[in-house]
Amino acid sequence: MSEWSAGYVADIGYTYGYYTELNPLRIRMAFLNAGLVFPEVGHACELGFGQGLSVNLHAAASLAEWHGTDFNPSQAGFAQEMATASGAKIQLRDQAFAEFCARDDLPEFDSIGLHGIWSWISDENRHIIVDFIRRKLKVGGVLYISYNTQPGWASMVPVRDLLTEYNEVMGAPGKGIAARIGDSLDFASKLFATNPSYSRINPQVVERINKMKEQNRSYVAHEYFNRDWLPMSFADMARWMEPAKLNYACSTHYLDHIENINMNEAQRALINEITDPMFKETVRDFMVNQQFRRDYWVRGSRKLAPLEQADQIREQRVMLAVPRADVALTVMAGLGEASLQEAVYCPILDVLADYKPRTIAKLEQMLVGQDIKFAQLVQAVFVLLGANTLQAVQEDAVINKARIQTDKLNSYICRVARSRNEINYLASPVTGGAVTVTRIGQLFLLARALGRKTPAEWAKYAADVFTQQGQRILKEGKMVETAEDELAELTAQAEKFAEKMLPVLKGVGIIS
């Protein structure tokens, strides 16, 4: 492990993930639902941006000025390349937290975000970050932070220690980190095959090991094999946040706000007896066996009056951001799969099926006669936002200016798709965030931009790209055998893409 990495895995790059929780626009509806005043974000910062997808997509899709750092120079270099492509207001560096947080040329921030960082760094770095937040987060500003949580990780802590110890003690030095991870997982499987008392008492650990074997090795390396790894209780997190004068605001995961899909009646009754909001979160983590928290903290929590809350909710614009035909009336929450009431949700989805933004007040007007009360409408919109079926929408003036940047970034990403398949997102100036578009979809868009007009022509363009590189696509998990079969499959995908995805992509401003 490299000396400069401070114990963090640097031998293998981080995954090319996008994390919608880092989108500042997401703060607004979460805070409104909690009855809190939210900030307007003009300056934002991401600490530990990985490959830089989130920070770049959010910078391109907004007018905010973004700053960020990631200690890995390879990752920072790629992120800076994307920033140059978009021309957005963004400054990215490859400095360690100690160096970056000591800079005297940084502004004060309305929003600071850390995704997948806190549980995987040393206490020394945690102190540096808390001090940075204390000095650089504005009054009223919001911190987004995610971390591994007790009690959901309790049974896996010894297993994680076993895996890392095997890697250090038994791993062959000449092997790469990915191979050593495989060896560690294989040993764990051999151990549990002997039916030790530990796995009999904690049977879920065997399932987790099997799942880890199927996961991307980059993800497993960064999730489990860093030197520092600490699942933390909510109460401990609250103590860490005290020096920065932060109050807990709410979960960034909207579905966490809906108690009846996360806790049974007896659990809700007990929770409602608890008057201390911090202890309530600790108890809730036990009820749902919380493994990973995604939270907003605010520097100076202020409550909205009920009338202000209702007025501002009505002003919020939303839109459907997935194909209407693909929307399932179910969501996954703490109690498992929850069914959504068809009489409430279908009229809302049908009104939004033209992929145009509307205020919640406009939805309320258009649904008159459907016997949907305002409280039901707000909860339904909130649930659909939480499921990423709907997206919050920016002001038109912001959309028009951000589109210049997102067009440039999306053009860059689609060109990259000719030779690489890691980036599966494009930036939306309408939602301020990203929309999932696979490599093949990006190639279809690139063909369309180059003047190919029909799905058949898009498919032929994509097939030629794959042929030039000796690649074949997968169909139902298996590689297609001939060029003719590949072209037929790509044509079918292109026709489906034209029918389902193009209207969505037009709605979110990715294409015109």
C-alpha positions as CSV (number, residue, x, y, z in Angstrom):
1,M,0.0,0.0,0.0
2,S,1.4,3.4,-1.0
3,E,2.9,5.6,1.8
4,W,1.0,8.7,0.6
5,S,-2.4,6.9,0.8
6,A,-2.4,7.0,4.7
7,G,-3.7,3.4,4.8
8,Y,-6.5,3.9,2.2
9,V,-6.5,1.4,-0.8
10,A,-4.7,3.1,-3.7
11,D,-3.6,0.0,-5.6
12,I,-6.9,-0.2,-7.5
13,G,-9.1,2.6,-8.7
14,Y,-12.5,3.4,-7.1
15,T,-15.7,2.6,-9.0
16,Y,-17.3,5.1,-11.4
17,G,-20.3,5.7,-9.2
18,Y,-22.8,8.5,-9.1
19,Y,-24.4,9.5,-5.8
20,T,-27.6,11.6,-6.1
21,E,-27.4,12.5,-2.4
22,L,-24.6,14.9,-3.3
23,N,-27.0,16.9,-5.5
24,P,-27.7,20.2,-3.6
25,L,-31.2,20.3,-5.2
26,R,-32.0,17.2,-3.2
27,I,-31.7,19.2,0.1
28,R,-34.7,21.3,-0.6
29,M,-37.5,18.7,-0.6
30,A,-35.9,16.7,2.3
31,F,-35.8,19.9,4.4
32,L,-39.3,20.9,3.4
33,N,-40.6,17.5,4.4
34,A,-38.9,17.9,7.7
35,G,-40.3,21.5,8.1
36,L,-36.8,23.1,8.0
37,V,-35.4,26.2,6.2
38,F,-33.1,25.1,3.4
39,P,-30.1,27.0,1.9
40,E,-29.6,28.1,-1.6
41,V,-26.3,26.6,-2.8
42,G,-23.9,28.9,-4.5
43,H,-20.7,27.3,-3.3
44,A,-20.3,23.6,-2.7
45,C,-17.5,21.2,-1.8
46,E,-17.0,17.4,-2.1
47,L,-14.3,15.8,0.0
48,G,-13.0,12.5,-1.4
49,F,-14.7,12.6,-4.8
50,G,-13.3,9.3,-6.1
51,Q,-13.4,9.2,-9.9
52,G,-15.2,12.6,-9.8
53,L,-18.5,11.7,-11.6
54,S,-20.8,13.2,-8.9
55,V,-18.8,16.4,-8.5
56,N,-18.5,17.0,-12.2
57,L,-22.1,16.1,-13.1
58,H,-23.4,18.4,-10.3
59,A,-21.1,21.2,-11.3
60,A,-22.0,21.0,-14.9
61,A,-25.7,20.8,-14.2
62,S,-25.9,23.8,-11.9
63,L,-24.5,27.3,-11.6
64,A,-22.9,26.7,-8.3
65,E,-19.1,26.9,-7.9
66,W,-17.7,23.6,-6.8
67,H,-14.4,22.6,-5.1
68,G,-13.1,19.2,-4.1
69,T,-10.2,16.9,-3.5
70,D,-9.3,13.3,-3.8
71,F,-5.9,12.1,-2.7
72,N,-5.5,9.7,-5.6
73,P,-3.8,11.6,-8.5
74,S,-5.0,9.2,-11.2
75,Q,-8.6,9.8,-10.1
76,A,-8.1,13.5,-9.7
77,G,-6.6,13.6,-13.2
78,F,-9.6,12.0,-14.7
79,A,-11.9,14.2,-12.8
80,Q,-10.0,17.3,-13.9
81,E,-10.3,16.1,-17.5
82,M,-14.1,16.0,-17.2
83,A,-14.1,19.5,-15.6
84,T,-12.2,20.9,-18.5
85,A,-14.6,19.3,-21.0
86,S,-17.7,20.9,-19.3
87,G,-16.2,24.3,-18.6
88,A,-18.1,24.4,-15.4
89,K,-17.0,26.5,-12.3
90,I,-15.1,23.7,-10.6
91,Q,-11.7,23.4,-8.9
92,L,-10.5,19.9,-8.2
93,R,-7.2,18.9,-6.5
94,D,-5.4,15.7,-5.5
95,Q,-4.5,16.9,-2.0
96,A,-4.8,14.9,1.2
97,F,-7.5,16.2,3.6
98,A,-4.8,17.8,5.8
99,E,-3.4,19.9,2.9
100,F,-6.7,20.7,1.2
101,C,-8.5,21.7,4.4
102,A,-5.7,24.1,5.3
103,R,-5.9,26.1,2.1
104,D,-6.6,29.8,2.6
105,D,-8.1,30.4,-0.9
106,L,-11.3,28.4,-0.4
107,P,-14.7,30.2,0.0
108,E,-17.2,29.5,2.7
109,F,-19.6,26.8,1.5
110,D,-23.4,26.4,1.5
111,S,-23.0,22.6,1.1
112,I,-20.2,20.2,2.0
113,G,-20.5,16.5,1.1
114,L,-18.7,13.3,1.9
115,H,-19.9,10.1,0.4
116,G,-18.2,6.8,1.5
117,I,-15.4,8.6,3.3
118,W,-16.1,8.9,7.0
119,S,-15.9,5.2,8.0
120,W,-12.8,4.5,6.0
121,I,-10.4,7.2,7.4
122,S,-8.4,7.7,10.5
123,D,-9.5,9.7,13.6
124,E,-6.8,12.2,12.7
125,N,-8.5,12.8,9.4
126,R,-11.9,13.0,11.0
127,H,-10.7,15.7,13.3
128,I,-9.3,17.6,10.3
129,I,-12.6,17.3,8.4
130,V,-14.7,18.4,11.4
131,D,-12.4,21.4,11.9
132,F,-12.8,22.3,8.2
133,I,-16.6,22.1,8.5
134,R,-16.5,24.3,11.6
135,R,-14.5,26.9,9.7
136,K,-15.9,26.7,6.2
137,L,-19.6,25.7,6.4
138,K,-21.8,28.8,6.4
139,V,-24.4,29.4,9.0
140,G,-27.5,27.7,7.6
141,G,-25.2,25.5,5.5
142,V,-25.7,21.7,5.1
143,L,-23.4,18.8,5.5
144,Y,-24.1,15.6,3.7
145,I,-22.3,12.6,5.2
146,S,-22.7,8.8,4.8
147,Y,-21.1,6.2,7.0
148,N,-21.3,2.5,8.0
149,T,-23.6,2.2,11.0
150,Q,-24.0,0.0,14.0
151,P,-25.9,-2.2,14.6
152,G,-26.2,-3.3,11.0
153,W,-22.5,-4.1,10.7
154,A,-22.1,-5.7,14.2
155,S,-21.8,-9.3,13.0
156,M,-19.5,-8.4,10.1
157,V,-16.9,-6.5,12.0
158,P,-14.9,-9.7,13.0
159,V,-15.3,-11.1,9.5
160,R,-13.9,-7.9,7.9
161,D,-11.0,-8.1,10.3
162,L,-10.5,-11.8,9.4
163,L,-10.4,-10.9,5.6
164,T,-7.9,-8.1,6.1
165,E,-5.7,-10.1,8.4
166,Y,-5.6,-13.0,5.9
167,N,-4.7,-10.5,3.2
168,E,-1.8,-9.1,5.3
169,V,-0.5,-12.4,6.7
170,M,-1.3,-15.0,4.0
171,G,-1.7,-13.0,0.8
172,A,1.1,-13.5,-1.8
173,P,3.0,-10.2,-2.1
174,G,3.4,-10.6,-5.9
175,K,-0.3,-10.8,-6.5
176,G,-2.4,-7.8,-7.2
177,I,-5.0,-6.6,-4.7
178,A,-7.9,-8.0,-6.7
179,A,-6.4,-11.5,-6.6
180,R,-5.6,-11.2,-2.9
181,I,-9.2,-10.2,-2.2
182,G,-10.4,-13.3,-4.0
183,D,-8.0,-15.5,-1.9
184,S,-9.3,-13.9,1.3
185,L,-12.9,-14.5,0.3
186,D,-12.1,-18.1,-0.6
187,F,-10.5,-18.7,2.8
188,A,-13.5,-17.2,4.5
189,S,-15.8,-19.6,2.6
190,K,-13.6,-22.6,3.6
191,L,-13.8,-21.5,7.2
192,F,-17.6,-21.2,7.2
193,A,-17.9,-24.5,5.4
194,T,-16.6,-26.1,8.6
195,N,-19.8,-24.8,10.3
196,P,-18.2,-22.8,13.1
197,S,-20.2,-21.6,16.0
198,Y,-19.9,-18.0,14.9
199,S,-21.7,-18.6,11.5
200,R,-24.3,-20.7,13.3
201,I,-25.1,-17.7,15.6
202,N,-24.7,-15.2,12.7
203,P,-25.9,-17.1,9.6
204,Q,-26.1,-13.9,7.5
205,V,-22.3,-13.6,7.3
206,V,-22.1,-16.5,4.9
207,E,-24.6,-14.8,2.6
208,R,-22.6,-11.6,2.8
209,I,-19.4,-13.4,1.8
210,N,-21.1,-15.0,-1.1
211,K,-22.4,-11.6,-2.2
212,M,-19.0,-10.1,-1.9
213,K,-17.6,-12.7,-4.3
214,E,-20.0,-11.4,-7.0
215,Q,-19.2,-7.7,-6.4
216,N,-16.8,-5.5,-8.3
217,R,-13.3,-6.0,-6.9
218,S,-12.7,-2.2,-6.9
219,Y,-15.8,-1.7,-4.7
220,V,-14.8,-4.6,-2.3
221,A,-11.2,-3.3,-2.0
222,H,-12.3,0.2,-1.0
223,E,-15.2,-1.0,1.2
224,Y,-13.5,-3.7,3.2
225,F,-9.7,-3.6,2.8
226,N,-8.6,-0.1,4.0
227,R,-6.5,0.1,7.1
228,D,-9.1,2.2,8.8
229,W,-12.7,0.9,8.9
230,L,-15.1,1.9,11.6
231,P,-18.9,1.4,11.6
232,M,-20.2,4.1,14.0
233,S,-23.3,4.5,16.0
234,F,-25.5,7.6,15.4
235,A,-24.8,8.8,18.9
236,D,-21.0,8.7,18.2
237,M,-21.5,10.6,15.0
238,A,-23.5,13.3,16.9
239,R,-20.6,13.7,19.3
240,W,-18.2,14.1,16.4
241,M,-20.4,16.9,14.9
242,E,-20.7,18.9,18.1
243,P,-17.4,20.9,17.6
244,A,-18.7,22.1,14.2
245,K,-22.0,23.3,15.8
246,L,-24.1,21.0,13.6
247,N,-27.6,19.8,14.3
248,Y,-29.0,16.6,12.8
249,A,-31.6,17.6,10.1
250,C,-32.9,14.4,8.4
251,S,-32.0,11.5,6.2
252,T,-31.0,12.1,2.6
253,H,-32.8,8.9,1.7
254,Y,-36.4,10.1,1.3
255,L,-38.0,6.7,2.0
256,D,-36.5,6.8,5.5
257,H,-38.9,9.6,6.3
258,I,-42.0,7.4,5.7
259,E,-42.4,5.5,9.0
260,N,-45.1,3.1,8.0
261,I,-43.0,1.4,5.3
262,N,-40.0,1.1,7.6
263,M,-41.4,0.1,11.0
264,N,-44.3,-2.0,12.2
265,E,-47.1,-0.6,14.4
266,A,-45.4,-1.6,17.7
267,Q,-42.1,-0.1,16.6
268,R,-43.8,3.2,15.6
269,A,-45.6,3.4,18.9
270,L,-42.3,3.0,20.8
271,I,-40.5,5.5,18.6
272,N,-43.2,8.1,19.1
273,E,-42.8,7.8,22.9
274,I,-39.2,9.0,22.6
275,T,-38.9,12.8,23.0
276,D,-35.2,13.2,22.4
277,P,-34.7,13.3,18.6
278,M,-31.1,12.0,18.8
279,F,-31.9,9.0,20.9
280,K,-34.8,8.4,18.6
281,E,-32.4,7.9,15.7
282,T,-30.3,5.4,17.7
283,V,-33.4,3.4,18.5
284,R,-34.6,3.5,14.9
285,D,-31.3,2.1,13.7
286,F,-31.9,-1.0,15.9
287,M,-35.4,-1.4,14.5
288,V,-34.3,-1.4,10.9
289,N,-30.9,-2.9,11.5
290,Q,-29.3,0.1,9.9
291,Q,-26.1,-0.7,8.0
292,F,-25.4,2.6,6.1
293,R,-26.7,6.0,7.1
294,R,-27.0,8.9,4.6
295,D,-27.7,12.1,6.6
296,Y,-28.0,15.8,6.4
297,W,-26.6,18.0,9.2
298,V,-27.2,21.7,9.3
299,R,-25.3,24.6,10.9
300,G,-28.2,26.3,12.6
301,S,-31.5,24.4,12.3
302,R,-34.5,26.7,11.7
303,K,-38.2,25.5,11.6
304,L,-40.7,26.7,9.0
305,A,-44.1,27.7,10.1
306,P,-46.8,25.2,8.7
307,L,-48.1,27.8,6.3
308,E,-44.6,28.6,5.0
309,Q,-43.9,24.9,4.7
310,A,-47.0,24.2,2.6
311,D,-46.5,27.3,0.4
312,Q,-42.9,26.3,-0.4
313,I,-43.8,22.7,-1.1
314,R,-46.4,23.9,-3.6
315,E,-43.8,25.9,-5.4
316,Q,-41.4,22.9,-5.9
317,R,-41.3,21.7,-9.5
318,V,-41.0,18.0,-10.2
319,M,-41.0,15.8,-13.3
320,L,-41.1,12.1,-14.3
321,A,-37.6,11.0,-15.1
322,V,-38.0,7.4,-16.1
323,P,-40.2,5.8,-18.8
324,R,-43.8,5.8,-17.5
325,A,-44.3,2.2,-18.7
326,D,-41.4,1.0,-16.5
327,V,-42.7,2.5,-13.2
328,A,-43.5,-0.2,-10.7
329,L,-46.0,0.6,-7.9
330,T,-43.7,-0.8,-5.3
331,V,-40.7,0.5,-3.3
332,M,-38.2,-1.3,-1.1
333,A,-38.0,0.0,2.5
334,G,-37.3,-1.3,6.0
335,L,-40.2,-3.7,6.1
336,G,-39.4,-5.1,2.6
337,E,-41.3,-4.4,-0.5
338,A,-44.1,-1.9,0.0
339,S,-47.0,-1.6,-2.4
340,L,-48.1,1.9,-3.5
341,Q,-51.8,2.8,-3.6
342,E,-52.8,2.7,-7.3
343,A,-55.7,5.2,-6.8
344,V,-53.2,7.8,-5.6
345,Y,-50.0,7.1,-7.5
346,C,-51.3,6.3,-11.0
347,P,-53.2,9.7,-11.5
348,I,-50.0,11.6,-10.5
349,L,-47.8,9.5,-12.8
350,D,-50.3,9.8,-15.7
351,V,-50.3,13.6,-15.4
352,L,-46.5,13.7,-15.5
353,A,-46.2,11.1,-18.3
354,D,-45.4,13.9,-20.8
355,Y,-42.1,14.4,-19.0
356,K,-42.7,18.1,-18.4
357,P,-42.0,19.9,-15.1
358,R,-44.9,21.0,-13.0
359,T,-45.2,22.6,-9.6
360,I,-46.8,20.6,-6.9
361,A,-49.5,23.3,-6.8
362,K,-50.2,22.6,-10.5
363,L,-50.4,18.9,-9.8
364,E,-52.9,19.7,-7.0
365,Q,-55.0,21.6,-9.5
366,M,-54.9,19.0,-12.2
367,L,-55.8,16.2,-9.8
368,V,-59.0,17.9,-8.6
369,G,-61.8,15.3,-8.8
370,Q,-59.4,12.4,-8.1
371,D,-60.1,12.4,-4.4
372,I,-56.4,12.9,-3.6
373,K,-55.9,15.1,-0.5
374,F,-52.9,17.5,-0.4
375,A,-51.1,15.5,2.3
376,Q,-51.5,12.3,0.2
377,L,-50.2,14.2,-2.9
378,V,-47.1,15.4,-1.0
379,Q,-46.3,12.0,0.5
380,A,-46.8,10.3,-2.9
381,V,-44.5,12.9,-4.6
382,F,-41.9,12.4,-1.8
383,V,-42.0,8.6,-2.2
384,L,-41.6,8.8,-5.9
385,L,-38.7,11.2,-5.5
386,G,-37.2,8.8,-3.0
387,A,-37.5,6.0,-5.6
388,N,-35.9,8.3,-8.2
389,T,-39.0,7.9,-10.3
390,L,-39.5,11.7,-10.1
391,Q,-36.8,14.3,-9.9
392,A,-36.9,17.8,-8.5
393,V,-36.5,20.5,-11.2
394,Q,-34.4,23.7,-11.2
395,E,-35.5,27.2,-12.2
396,D,-35.7,27.9,-16.0
397,A,-32.9,30.5,-15.8
398,V,-30.6,28.0,-14.2
399,I,-31.6,25.3,-16.7
400,N,-30.9,27.5,-19.7
401,K,-27.4,28.5,-18.5
402,A,-26.4,25.0,-17.2
403,R,-27.4,23.4,-20.5
404,I,-24.3,24.8,-22.2
405,Q,-22.1,23.0,-19.7
406,T,-24.1,19.7,-19.6
407,D,-24.0,19.5,-23.5
408,K,-20.3,19.7,-23.4
409,L,-19.8,17.2,-20.6
410,N,-22.3,14.8,-22.2
411,S,-20.6,15.0,-25.5
412,Y,-17.3,14.1,-23.8
413,I,-18.9,11.2,-22.0
414,C,-20.5,9.8,-25.1
415,R,-17.1,10.0,-26.9
416,V,-15.5,8.2,-24.1
417,A,-18.1,5.4,-24.5
418,R,-16.5,4.4,-27.8
419,S,-13.7,2.8,-25.9
420,R,-14.8,2.5,-22.3
421,N,-17.8,1.3,-20.4
422,E,-17.4,2.6,-16.9
423,I,-19.5,5.8,-17.1
424,N,-23.2,5.1,-17.2
425,Y,-24.6,8.6,-16.5
426,L,-25.2,11.8,-18.3
427,A,-25.8,15.3,-16.8
428,S,-29.3,16.9,-16.8
429,P,-29.5,20.7,-16.6
430,V,-33.2,20.2,-15.6
431,T,-32.7,18.1,-12.5
432,G,-29.2,19.4,-11.5
433,G,-28.0,15.8,-11.4
434,A,-27.6,12.7,-13.5
435,V,-29.7,10.3,-15.5
436,T,-28.6,6.7,-16.0
437,V,-27.7,6.0,-19.7
438,T,-25.6,2.9,-20.4
439,R,-22.7,2.7,-22.8
440,I,-24.8,1.4,-25.6
441,G,-27.3,4.1,-25.0
442,Q,-24.5,6.7,-25.1
443,L,-23.3,5.2,-28.4
444,F,-26.9,5.6,-29.8
445,L,-26.9,9.2,-28.8
446,L,-23.4,9.7,-30.3
447,A,-24.7,8.2,-33.6
448,R,-27.7,10.5,-33.5
449,A,-25.5,13.5,-32.9
450,L,-23.4,12.5,-35.9
451,G,-26.5,12.6,-38.2
452,R,-27.6,8.9,-38.1
453,K,-31.4,9.3,-38.1
454,T,-32.9,5.9,-37.5
455,P,-32.5,3.2,-34.8
456,A,-31.1,0.9,-37.4
457,E,-28.4,3.4,-38.2
458,W,-27.7,3.9,-34.5
459,A,-27.3,0.1,-34.1
460,K,-25.0,-0.1,-37.1
461,Y,-22.8,2.7,-35.7
462,A,-22.6,0.9,-32.3
463,A,-21.9,-2.5,-33.9
464,D,-19.0,-0.9,-35.9
465,V,-17.5,0.6,-32.7
466,F,-17.5,-2.9,-31.1
467,T,-16.2,-4.6,-34.2
468,Q,-13.2,-2.2,-34.4
469,Q,-12.2,-3.2,-30.9
470,G,-12.9,-7.0,-31.2
471,Q,-15.8,-6.7,-28.7
472,R,-19.2,-8.4,-28.6
473,I,-22.2,-7.4,-26.5
474,L,-24.0,-9.6,-24.1
475,K,-27.6,-10.9,-24.5
476,E,-29.2,-12.5,-21.4
477,G,-25.8,-12.7,-19.8
478,K,-24.2,-14.5,-22.7
479,M,-22.0,-13.1,-25.5
480,V,-23.6,-13.1,-28.9
481,E,-21.8,-15.3,-31.3
482,T,-22.0,-13.6,-34.7
483,A,-21.9,-10.1,-36.1
484,E,-25.3,-10.6,-37.6
485,D,-26.8,-11.6,-34.2
486,E,-25.1,-8.6,-32.6
487,L,-26.5,-6.2,-35.1
488,A,-30.0,-7.7,-34.7
489,E,-29.8,-7.3,-30.9
490,L,-28.5,-3.8,-31.1
491,T,-31.3,-2.8,-33.5
492,A,-33.9,-4.2,-31.1
493,Q,-32.2,-2.2,-28.3
494,A,-32.1,0.9,-30.4
495,E,-35.8,0.7,-31.2
496,K,-36.6,0.3,-27.6
497,F,-34.3,3.2,-26.7
498,A,-36.1,5.4,-29.2
499,E,-39.5,4.5,-27.9
500,K,-38.8,4.7,-24.2
501,M,-35.7,6.7,-23.4
502,L,-35.7,9.5,-26.0
503,P,-38.8,11.2,-24.5
504,V,-37.2,11.0,-21.1
505,L,-33.9,12.4,-22.3
506,K,-35.6,15.3,-24.0
507,G,-37.6,16.0,-20.9
508,V,-34.5,16.2,-18.7
509,G,-32.7,18.4,-21.2
510,I,-30.0,15.9,-22.3
511,I,-31.1,16.0,-25.9
512,S,-33.2,18.5,-27.9
